[in-house]
């Protein structure tokens, strides 16, 4: 039992990364580091002669100046760090970067001052490769190497930095170095100004953005929100239910791409699949339960929709009751109030759905999401859907729920 617990601990990470973080560096290595680093050997077969380890650095941690007689490869996998060769400018390292270190080149590498960092260290020519450890990278040297990059984001507010780190712990966008002006403007707006508005909690904000990214078919941004979701209390069941809930509104042609991304993400993070089923209907009960839920949300309007439907279109109303509501909306894992909010987020993000948006504005009010709440949702989505769709939604809100003059 103790061995199992220790093995599980070895798999834990202090920030989101692919490989195990491992244990604190043993004394034979840590004496050559400033700050705390961790080591996780990944290969065992010595006959292959390709030793590979994951090395993780806490913020500000770096190793001494040193060289390898046989050279080394660094493959960056998470966070943000730096690499510097003697008498050359430092190089910022982001996930995906590969550093080829020639034999006997004096260098150092480590984390940025404000970010965790991890890389794979591949030992080249292991039969003859030896390290030569030299002096420490002084605070002045380290500051000089890293300050230039930090200055690019000098106008990023402390609240934006803090909120971004809370949503995406350990992650640094590549655009931070390639498009610093855009990141500064966007992060100050989306992670400071927008988050100051309204009463939505962080978990709800992330969930409505996830629904919005599905509706817009923005897979990359959805993948980012998966990180935020898992780091901020959105459960695996809730993540899956957001996906399933989007199917009758955005269509399976869009949603299927996100299912694959989600499954890969969950597997990578040790979440067993499939998650627990949340279905509560059967083929025999889906119509009855779906129609009942429709009427609970929309009242007598459902009866009028059936009464006013042309005979050749009545099957669509039946599909709405049995499929949209019976198969999907009745599922557990998310309550009715949250599902109506997510429906609203999906519809406003798709655009061109103003008629349905108006109907679900009233549905939201009926289940307890008032106008101020819906305005909070729209405000949260603004950085992701843009102003035209936002203003269209506000017009719908004011039409269905007029302001008191």
Order of alpha helices (4+ residues) and beta strands (2+ residues): alpha-beta-alpha-beta-beta-beta-beta-beta-beta-beta-beta-beta-beta-beta-alpha-alpha-alpha-alpha-alpha-alpha-alpha-alpha-alpha-alpha-alpha-alpha-alpha-alpha-alpha
